[in-house]
Amino acid sequence: MAGTAAVVSVILRTYRHRAKTGLPMAVATPPAAVRYLIRANQPALPVHTDTDDALSAVRALVRRQAGVDGPRAVTPETTGTAVTEHRAAGQRA
């Protein structure tokens, strides 16, 4: 449990720092205990079980900040090359 608390602490500190800079953030973590702790301490931080869902949440936040409404098609221009390369190698981003 100490390891879980340390991970959550780092995530929450990162979120607070990110709030100062205005960068969008979402978290992807399968363990329910980690999701629960994050949501209990910072309900505004989007928490997902899947990386794809977290990336979609960040993209939606970016669109909202930019004032762009409606869904966008995912194209090579809207996805990061690192994510594309990981998926091409059969790994999760």
LUMSELUM-256522 format. One line per 5 residues: their letters; for each residue x, y, z of N, C-alpha, C. Coordinates in Angstrom, 2 decimals. Layout:
BEGIN
a	X Y Z X Y Z X Y Z | ...
//
This chain:
BEGIN
magta	0.82 -1.20 0.00 0.00 0.00 0.00 0.86 1.26 0.00 | 2.04 1.20 0.60 2.92 2.37 0.62 3.34 2.76 -0.78 | 3.61 1.78 -1.63 3.96 2.06 -3.02 2.82 2.73 -3.75 | 1.60 2.27 -3.50 0.42 2.86 -4.14 0.26 4.31 -3.70 | 0.42 4.58 -2.41 0.29 5.95 -1.91 1.36 6.86 -2.52
avvsv	2.56 6.34 -2.70 3.63 7.13 -3.29 3.32 7.47 -4.75 | 2.80 6.51 -5.49 2.44 6.73 -6.89 1.34 7.79 -6.98 | 0.33 7.66 -6.14 -0.76 8.63 -6.15 -0.24 10.01 -5.78 | 0.66 10.10 -4.84 1.25 11.37 -4.44 1.95 12.04 -5.62 | 2.73 11.28 -6.37 3.43 11.83 -7.54 2.43 12.30 -8.59
ilrty	1.39 11.52 -8.82 0.37 11.90 -9.81 -0.31 13.20 -9.39 | -0.68 13.31 -8.12 -1.37 14.51 -7.66 -0.47 15.74 -7.68 | 0.81 15.58 -7.34 1.74 16.71 -7.42 1.92 17.15 -8.87 | 2.01 16.17 -9.78 2.13 16.49 -11.20 0.89 17.23 -11.68 | -0.27 16.79 -11.22 -1.52 17.45 -11.61 -1.54 18.90 -11.12
rhrak	-1.13 19.14 -9.88 -1.10 20.51 -9.35 -0.12 21.38 -10.15 | 1.04 20.83 -10.48 2.01 21.58 -11.29 1.44 21.86 -12.67 | 0.79 20.89 -13.25 0.20 21.02 -14.57 -0.89 22.09 -14.55 | -1.62 22.19 -13.46 -2.68 23.19 -13.37 -2.11 24.60 -13.47 | -0.91 24.81 -12.95 -0.27 26.12 -13.01 0.14 26.47 -14.44
tglpm	0.50 25.45 -15.23 0.96 25.69 -16.60 -0.17 25.62 -17.62 | -1.31 25.05 -17.24 -2.45 24.95 -18.15 -2.41 23.76 -19.09 | -1.50 22.83 -18.87 -1.42 21.65 -19.72 -2.49 20.64 -19.33 | -3.18 20.05 -20.31 -4.20 19.05 -19.99 -3.56 17.75 -19.53 | -4.28 17.02 -18.68 -3.74 15.77 -18.14 -4.87 14.81 -17.86
avatp	-4.60 13.54 -18.08 -5.49 12.45 -17.71 -4.60 11.29 -17.28 | -5.15 10.40 -16.47 -4.39 9.27 -15.94 -5.02 7.97 -16.42 | -4.17 7.01 -16.77 -4.62 5.65 -17.12 -3.95 4.69 -16.16 | -4.76 3.98 -15.37 -4.21 3.00 -14.44 -5.23 1.89 -14.20 | -4.85 0.65 -14.42 -5.78 -0.46 -14.20 -6.16 -0.71 -12.73
paavr	-5.24 -0.57 -11.76 -5.61 -0.92 -10.38 -6.73 -0.03 -9.82 | -7.80 -0.64 -9.37 -8.95 0.09 -8.83 -8.56 0.92 -7.60 | -7.65 0.41 -6.78 -7.25 1.14 -5.57 -6.60 2.48 -5.93 | -5.79 2.49 -6.97 -5.14 3.73 -7.40 -6.17 4.70 -7.95 | -7.08 4.20 -8.78 -8.13 5.07 -9.33 -8.97 5.68 -8.21
ylira	-9.31 4.88 -7.23 -10.11 5.37 -6.11 -9.38 6.48 -5.35 | -8.12 6.26 -5.04 -7.35 7.27 -4.30 -7.21 8.58 -5.07 | -6.98 8.47 -6.37 -6.85 9.68 -7.19 -8.17 10.44 -7.23 | -9.26 9.71 -7.48 -10.58 10.36 -7.55 -10.99 10.96 -6.20 | -10.63 10.31 -5.11 -10.99 10.81 -3.78 -10.22 12.10 -3.46
nqpal	-8.99 12.19 -3.93 -8.16 13.35 -3.62 -8.24 14.47 -4.66 | -8.56 14.14 -5.90 -8.63 15.14 -6.96 -9.71 14.74 -7.96 | -10.99 15.03 -7.63 -12.10 14.61 -8.51 -12.04 15.23 -9.91 | -11.36 16.36 -10.09 -11.30 17.01 -11.40 -10.36 16.31 -12.37 | -9.47 15.46 -11.87 -8.50 14.78 -12.73 -9.16 13.57 -13.39
pvhtd	-9.22 13.54 -14.73 -9.81 12.39 -15.41 -8.96 11.13 -15.19 | -9.59 10.05 -14.71 -8.90 8.79 -14.44 -9.59 7.69 -15.23 | -8.79 6.92 -15.98 -9.33 5.87 -16.84 -8.57 4.57 -16.61 | -9.19 3.47 -17.00 -8.52 2.17 -16.91 -7.70 1.88 -18.16 | -7.97 2.57 -19.23 -7.36 2.29 -20.52 -6.61 3.51 -21.05
tddal	-5.45 3.29 -21.62 -4.63 4.38 -22.17 -5.35 5.12 -23.29 | -6.04 4.39 -24.16 -6.75 5.03 -25.26 -7.81 6.01 -24.74 | -8.52 5.61 -23.68 -9.53 6.50 -23.10 -8.89 7.74 -22.50 | -7.74 7.58 -21.84 -7.04 8.73 -21.26 -6.56 9.69 -22.35 | -6.03 9.14 -23.45 -5.59 9.98 -24.57 -6.77 10.72 -25.19
savra	-7.90 10.05 -25.31 -9.09 10.71 -25.85 -9.55 11.85 -24.93 | -9.45 11.63 -23.62 -9.83 12.67 -22.67 -8.92 13.89 -22.80 | -7.62 13.66 -22.96 -6.68 14.77 -23.13 -6.96 15.51 -24.43 | -7.21 14.76 -25.49 -7.53 15.41 -26.78 -8.77 16.27 -26.65 | -9.79 15.77 -25.93 -11.02 16.54 -25.74 -10.74 17.81 -24.94
lvrrq	-9.89 17.72 -23.92 -9.52 18.91 -23.15 -8.80 19.93 -24.02 | -7.91 19.46 -24.88 -7.18 20.37 -25.78 -8.15 21.05 -26.74 | -9.08 20.28 -27.30 -10.08 20.88 -28.20 -10.92 21.91 -27.47 | -11.31 21.60 -26.24 -12.12 22.53 -25.45 -11.34 23.81 -25.17 | -10.06 23.68 -24.83 -9.24 24.86 -24.58 -9.07 25.70 -25.84
agvdg	-9.02 25.03 -26.98 -8.83 25.74 -28.25 -10.14 26.29 -28.79 | -11.26 25.91 -28.17 -12.56 26.38 -28.62 -13.09 25.63 -29.82 | -12.59 24.42 -30.04 -13.04 23.59 -31.16 -14.09 22.62 -30.62 | -15.28 22.63 -31.23 -16.35 21.75 -30.78 -16.52 20.58 -31.72 | -17.10 19.53 -31.21 -17.42 18.36 -32.02 -16.26 17.38 -32.10
pravt	-16.58 16.13 -32.45 -15.54 15.10 -32.56 -14.67 15.32 -33.79 | -13.43 14.87 -33.68 -12.50 14.95 -34.80 -12.05 13.56 -35.17 | -11.80 13.38 -36.44 -11.26 12.10 -36.89 -9.81 12.00 -36.43 | -9.39 10.81 -36.06 -8.01 10.60 -35.65 -7.19 10.34 -36.90 | -6.23 11.22 -37.14 -5.37 11.11 -38.30 -3.93 11.09 -37.83
pettg	-2.98 10.76 -38.69 -1.57 10.82 -38.26 -1.17 12.19 -37.75 | -1.82 13.25 -38.24 -1.49 14.59 -37.78 -1.99 14.85 -36.36 | -3.08 14.16 -35.93 -3.65 14.40 -34.60 -3.15 13.40 -33.57 | -2.36 12.41 -33.98 -1.81 11.47 -33.01 -0.31 11.67 -32.94 | 0.23 11.46 -31.76 1.67 11.60 -31.59 2.42 10.46 -32.24
tavte	3.59 10.72 -32.77 4.36 9.65 -33.41 4.79 8.61 -32.41 | 5.06 9.00 -31.17 5.47 8.03 -30.15 4.36 7.02 -29.92 | 3.11 7.49 -29.86 1.98 6.59 -29.65 1.85 5.66 -30.85 | 1.95 6.21 -32.05 1.84 5.41 -33.25 2.93 4.35 -33.32 | 4.17 4.72 -32.98 5.27 3.77 -33.02 5.08 2.66 -32.01
hraag	4.60 2.98 -30.80 4.36 1.96 -29.79 3.29 0.99 -30.25 | 2.23 1.50 -30.84 1.16 0.63 -31.29 1.61 -0.23 -32.45 | 2.45 0.32 -33.31 2.95 -0.46 -34.43 3.83 -1.61 -33.93 | 4.49 -1.40 -32.80 5.34 -2.44 -32.23 4.52 -3.39 -31.36 | 3.21 -3.17 -31.27 2.37 -4.05 -30.49 2.39 -3.74 -29.00
qra	2.84 -2.55 -28.63 2.91 -2.17 -27.23 1.88 -1.09 -26.96 | 1.53 -0.96 -25.69 0.63 0.10 -25.28 1.44 1.36 -25.04 | 0.86 2.48 -25.35 1.55 3.77 -25.12 1.53 4.12 -23.66
//
